[in-house]
Every structure is written in structure tokens, then in C-alpha cells.
Amino acid sequence: MTRKVGFVVTNPSAFSEYDRYAVISISAALLGALCFLLIPLRVSIVLVPALYLAGIVCGVLAVRRIGMNGAKGRGLATAGYLCGGLGLVAFIFLLVAGAIVGGSST
């Protein structure tokens, strides 16, 4: 069922074809990257790794589910767990590098 909202015709079932976990995966990974860049370290030290881990876990679950039921979203899921994994590695690397550099100054 399509409905017209202003000048845009929306189809509510258009996004239901994609696996739910795939959409959550890419959303969590990108939100983690956004928080990493915009939120101060005191807050993001807990929030960012949690979002990256959510992206990784949901991405892996989505790939497994898509393999079983044939839904759309394998690319979203793959991008979600890759972005989550790379972001988590970068976050940990920068955190350790900052601790080493900050602790070595006399």
C-alpha cells in the first residue's frame, strides 16, 4: 500500500525486505563513528566501543540469517561488521597511543 505524503510517495513495505539486523548493524557502526568524532572522550569511552560491538554482532547475525532465509541486506550487514571492526581497532589503537604519549611526558 502506497500513500502520498506531500510530494513524496512512501511505501512502508520498501524497507521490510531488508534484514532487521543488517540495518541495525550499519546504523550502529556509523553512529559509533559519529560519536567517536563528535562526543568528548569521557562519554565516548563507553559509548563508542558498545556501538561498534553492536555493529559487529548484529552484522554477523544478519549474514547468518540472510544465508538461511534469503532476505536482502547482505551488503549492509557486511559493511556494518567491517566498519564496526575497523572502528573498534582504530579506537583501541588511538586510546593506547594516547595513553602511551600522555604517560611518557615528563
ROMI-74874 format. One record per atom (N, C-alpha, C): x, y, z. Coordinates in steps of 0.02 Angstrom, whole numbers, padded with zeros to 5 digits, always signed. Layout:
# residues N
XYZ
...
This chain:
# residues 106
+00042-00059+00000
+00000+00000+00000
+00044+00062+00000
+00037+00104-00049
+00074+00166-00051
+00028+00223-00031
+00057+00272-00001
+00019+00331+00017
+00059+00393-00002
+00024+00446-00015
+00057+00507-00036
+00061+00555+00022
+00122+00576+00038
+00134+00624+00091
+00166+00684+00059
+00129+00738+00051
+00155+00797+00016
+00170+00779-00056
+00233+00787-00077
+00254+00771-00144
+00289+00703-00148
+00295+00670-00091
+00332+00607-00089
+00284+00549-00080
+00292+00499-00121
+00252+00439-00115
+00293+00389-00074
+00266+00369-00018
+00303+00323+00025
+00273+00253+00021
+00316+00205+00027
+00295+00135+00028
+00322+00105+00092
+00279+00095+00142
+00304+00070+00206
+00336+00002+00203
+00320-00039+00154
+00349-00105+00150
+00415-00107+00111
+00439-00049+00088
+00501-00048+00049
+00561-00069+00090
+00563-00051+00154
+00620-00068+00196
+00611-00134+00232
+00552-00163+00229
+00542-00226+00264
+00574-00285+00228
+00597-00274+00167
+00632-00328+00130
+00702-00340+00158
+00732-00289+00188
+00799-00295+00215
+00797-00326+00284
+00847-00365+00299
+00851-00397+00365
+00859-00343+00418
+00822-00350+00471
+00822-00300+00525
+00891-00292+00556
+00926-00348+00566
+00992-00345+00597
+01044-00312+00551
+01034-00318+00486
+01080-00285+00440
+01074-00209+00445
+01014-00185+00450
+01003-00113+00456
+01029-00088+00524
+01017-00126+00577
+01042-00107+00643
+01119-00108+00643
+01149-00155+00608
+01222-00162+00606
+01255-00100+00576
+01233-00081+00517
+01264-00024+00484
+01248+00041+00522
+01188+00045+00550
+01169+00105+00589
+01212+00112+00651
+01222+00057+00687
+01263+00060+00748
+01335+00076+00733
+01362+00047+00680
+01433+00060+00662
+01442+00133+00642
+01397+00160+00602
+01404+00229+00581
+01391+00277+00638
+01344+00260+00682
+01332+00302+00741
+01392+00301+00788
+01426+00243+00793
+01487+00239+00832
+01541+00284+00805
+01548+00285+00739
+01598+00329+00707
+01581+00403+00718
+01518+00419+00714
+01496+00488+00725
+01508+00509+00797
+01493+00465+00844
+01505+00480+00915
+01579+00486+00929
+01619+00444+00897
+01692+00446+00905
+01719+00515+00885
+01690+00544+00833
+01715+00608+00809
+01686+00668+00846
+01625+00662+00873
+01591+00721+00899
+01584+00725+00974
+01586+00669+01009
+01573+00668+01081
+01639+00667+01119
+01643+00704+01175
+01706+00704+01214
+01725+00634+01238
+01789+00624+01250
+01815+00558+01266
+01785+00529+01330
+01769+00570+01379
+01741+00544+01442
+01676+00507+01430
+01636+00530+01384
+01573+00497+01369
+01583+00441+01318
+01623+00455+01268
+01630+00407+01213
+01672+00346+01230
+01707+00346+01286
+01749+00289+01304
+01707+00227+01318
+01644+00236+01335
+01598+00180+01346
+01551+00172+01287
+01527+00227+01260
+01476+00226+01208
+01502+00200+01141
+01560+00223+01121
+01587+00205+01055
+01602+00131+01048
+01639+00100+01096
+01650+00028+01089
+01586-00013+01091
+01537+00010+01131
+01473-00026+01134
+01437-00023+01066
+01439+00034+01033
+01407+00040+00968
+01445-00001+00915
+01511+00000+00918
+01550-00040+00870
+01537-00115+00881
+01534-00136+00943
+01520-00207+00957
+01450-00226+00935
+01402-00181+00944
+01334-00194+00920
+01333-00201+00844
+01372-00160+00810
+01378-00165+00737
+01407-00231+00715
+01458-00254+00751
+01491-00317+00734
+01443-00376+00746
+01414-00378+00805
+01370-00434+00823
+01309-00437+00778
+01276-00380+00768
+01217-00379+00725
+01234-00395+00653
+01293-00374+00630
+01314-00390+00562
+01325-00464+00551
+01358-00496+00599
+01369-00568+00593
+01303-00606+00597
+01259-00586+00644
+01193-00618+00648
+01154-00609+00584
+01157-00549+00555
+01120-00536+00493
+01146-00578+00435
+01211-00585+00429
+01238-00626+00375
+01215-00699+00382
+01215-00724+00443
+01191-00793+00455
+01117-00799+00439
+01077-00750+00460
+01005-00753+00448
+00989-00747+00373
+01026-00703+00339
+01015-00693+00267
+01033-00756+00229
+01084-00791+00252
+01103-00855+00221
+01048-00907+00227
+01010-00904+00282
+00957-00953+00293
+00891-00934+00259
+00872-00869+00263
+00806-00851+00236
+00808-00813+00170
+00865-00794+00146
+00871-00762+00081
+00846-00691+00077
+00842-00656+00133
+00820-00586+00133
+00874-00542+00103
+00857-00480+00091
+00905-00431+00065
+00945-00402+00123
+01003-00375+00108
+01042-00339+00157
+01110-00368+00174
+01133-00416+00134
+01199-00445+00148
+01254-00392+00144
+01249-00346+00097
+01298-00293+00091
+01297-00245+00150
+01237-00229+00173
+01230-00187+00233
+01261-00221+00293
+01248-00285+00301
+01274-00322+00358
+01350-00326+00355
+01376-00340+00296
+01449-00344+00288
+01481-00277+00302
+01453-00224+00276
+01480-00157+00289
+01475-00141+00363
+01422-00162+00396
+01413-00149+00467
+01466-00182+00509
+01478-00247+00497
+01528-00279+00540
+01599-00260+00520
+01612-00242+00458
+01679-00218+00440
+01692-00149+00469
+01644-00104+00463
+01652-00037+00492
+01657-00041+00567
+01617-00084+00598
+01621-00092+00670
+01688-00120+00692
+01713-00169+00656
+01778-00199+00674
+01836-00151+00664
+01837-00118+00607
+01891-00070+00594
+01887-00011+00641
+01827+00012+00656
+01819+00067+00702
+01841+00049+00772
+01825-00012+00794
+01846-00035+00861
+01922-00040+00865
+01953-00067+00814
+02026-00072+00813
+02058-00002+00814
+02031+00044+00774
+02058+00112+00773
+02048+00147+00840
+01990+00137+00871
+01976+00168+00936
+02025+00142+00989
+02035+00077+00992
+02081+00048+01041
+02152+00071+01028
+02172+00072+00964
+02240+00095+00946
+02251+00167+00969
+02204+00211+00954
+02211+00281+00973
+02209+00291+01048
+02169+00250+01082
+02166+00254+01155
+02232+00233+01186
+02261+00178+01162
+02326+00155+01188
+02381+00204+01169
+02381+00229+01108
+02432+00277+01087
+02427+00341+01128
+02368+00363+01143
+02359+00423+01185
+02383+00411+01256
+02372+00351+01282
+02395+00336+01349
+02471+00332+01352
+02502+00305+01300
+02575+00299+01298
+02606+00368+01292
+02580+00408+01247
+02608+00475+01236
+02595+00520+01296
+02535+00515+01324
+02518+00556+01382
+02556+00535+01445
+02571+00472+01452
+02606+00447+01510
+02681+00454+01506
+02709+00463+01446
+02782+00465+01439
+02811+00536+01446
+02769+00587+01446
+02795+00655+01452
+02815+00669+01524
+02871+00703+01532
+02896+00718+01600
+02895+00791+01614
